[in-house]
Amino acid sequence: MKLRIFIGLAPLFLLLMAMGAYAVLLFAKLGNSVDVILRENYRSVLAGQQMKESAERMDSALFFSLVGEEERGRKMYDENIKVFRINLNRELHNITLPGEKTLADTARSLHEGYAGRAEAFWGMKDIGARRSMYFGEMLPLFTKIKDTAQEVIRINEENMVAADRAARDLSVRSTRYMAFAVLAGILGAIYFAGRLQRSILAPIQTLTAVTRDLGEGQLDQVVPVIGQDELGQLADAFNKMAGKLRAYRRVTSDQLLQARQMTEITFSAFPDAIIALSPDGRTNFMNPAAELLLRKLNFHDPAHGGLEGSPAGAGSLPAFALPPAAEKEAERVLKGGPDYLPSSFEKAICVRVDDHETFLLPRVIGMRDESGGLFGAAVVLQDVTRFRLIDDVKTNLVSTVSHELKTPLTSVRMGLHLLLEERIGPLNPKQVDLLIAARDDSERLLRMINDLLDLAKLESGRGNRRDTISPGSLIQRAADEMRDFVQARGISLITKIPPELPEVSVDLGQIDHVFSNFVSNAVKHTKPGGEIVIDAAIHGPGIRFSVIDQGPGIPQEHQARVFERFFRVPGTEVSGAGLGLAIARELVAAQGGTIGVHSQPGQGSEFYFDLPAVHKQ
């Protein structure tokens, strides 16, 4: 195989080497021509031009002296005679053409005579004598020097033109030769490529086609083995691999069938409804509980059924659609959204099964391969009717007990207030202290009962009238309501409202309660002279509202529990029942938002809640 490739490509290598050698020689020859022009002729041209220009300036210097510019003329003459001699010396050392040495020697002789007469010229004081000498001797010498320099320039320029013409001729001839060589190379490449295709590529193409069929499941493919070179060895290895794959398929087919049956049996044993969807939303699988449930719900939709296969492996799937709420979440997950895993009974769907209300909690999990590609979704409809009833009973029990306790507690508070006012009779100091303690405990108990009633009301879903309002107006409402309370304790209340934030849709009373709870807690933990900040900012798809204090902060291990009922951070000296933040969490959740806290010990705390933004169409 290696020898075949080498023999096929060797003529191309030889042709490329010949073309490369010729190109190197050509470029070297052209480079030498250019070097000769630059190194020999161009330097003489520059020297001649400089001699010519400096001679003209020396003549102008002599003329200036005739019109009274003695100092200016002398200075110009001294400067340019140096330039002339430098360039004359360059020309004398760059003689390259026939007759150029004679011209250079003539220029030197003329210059020496000119320089000697110029010294005599400068030594004369009589203007008339100078004028006579200038026009009689100096001007003719200047003219001869100038003509000699021009002749040096002329013969070198003519030689440059001739050299350029020769280089152009060489370039034209070389271009023709190179074009012929390239054409020959292309024809040779086509010829040798055809030979290589017949001897090498044809077996590879055959192997590629057979491999494609093998990838599509046609394991009975065989590649003809021609020769014992690398291609022959590859064909033999491919045939052995195909044979092993055929044996492996026979062995694993039974295992796969058994694994599928075990999976279907396992899912069939689940009491909850399980439906598997393909990426286009069609039903691939449903367990008996799902089929029974959807049949009772009578969600019939031919677009969602009709695929081959059933939980037991026979017939086709019944044509049922999911409940609308679950179907909406499934479509979102199939489009690449996050899994839908609700944790509260509020997301349960109320349906009628056998003339009874049934609550189904839907969960949608995207099914992904190892690379993260989505190939379907699993929908689980969990029957939470019993848990929902238990939760309702708990909520109603808390509400009833709290309501029943509130009436006698009100009477107790009234009696304590009457006793403290001493309308019935005077009290001694010990009795006053006991009554004050009892009054404070009754007030604390009343606040706790009111919080429990509010919490029960939230869990029952009552209220929640929505208004659309800007974040700035919402913060301003909270600041106006709490400013006097905050400033009375020597603390500054600061609002930061960025412009042009999108509006939010909220129950104003409930959100005011959340702000009131956050600010009240911040006041409890901020020392006089400190400040509390209320601000809003874009956060993801919604708006984040924050209340930031300068308190002692909350340790990391307690931050996850601060929103639980009756929880208080250990070691805190601030009184309270521990229900305020739990109520705030329920209030924010009722608005479709989330709540949280950021805190570092010794650096204050930021309590925040995020609300969905209302984007105008």
Buried (B, 14 or more C-beta within 10 A) or exposed (E): BEEBEEEBBEBBEEBEEEBEEBBEEBEEBBEEBBEBBEEBBBBBBBBBBBBBBBBBBBBBBBBBBBEEBEEEBBEBBEEBBEBBBEBBEBBBEBBBBEEBEEBBEBBBEBBEBBBEBBEEBBEBEEEEEBBEBBEEBBEEBBEBBBBBBBBBBEBBBEBBEEBBEEBEEBBEEBEEBBEEBEEEBEEBBEEBBEEBEEBBEEBEEBBEEBBEEBEEEEBEBEBEBEEEBEBBEBBEEBBEEBEEBEEEEEEEEEEEEEEEEEEBEEBBEBEBBBBBBBBEBBBBBBBBBBBEBBEEBEBEEEEBBEBEBBBEEEEEBBBBBBBEBBBEBBBBBBEEEEBBEEEEBEBBBEBEBEEEEBBBBBBBBBBEEEEEEBEBBBBBBBBBBEBBEEBEEEBEEBBEEBEEBBEEBEEBBEBBEEBBEEEEEEBEEEEBEEBEEBBEEBEEBBBBBBBBBBBBBBBEEEEEEEEEBBBBEBBBBBBEEBBEBBEEEEBEBEBEBEEEBBBBBBBBEBBBBBBBBBBBBBBBBBEEEBBBBBBBBBBEEBBBBBBBBBBBBBEEEBBEEBBEBEBBBEEBEEEBBBBBBBBBBBBBBBBBBBBBBBBEEEEBBBBBBBBBBBEEE
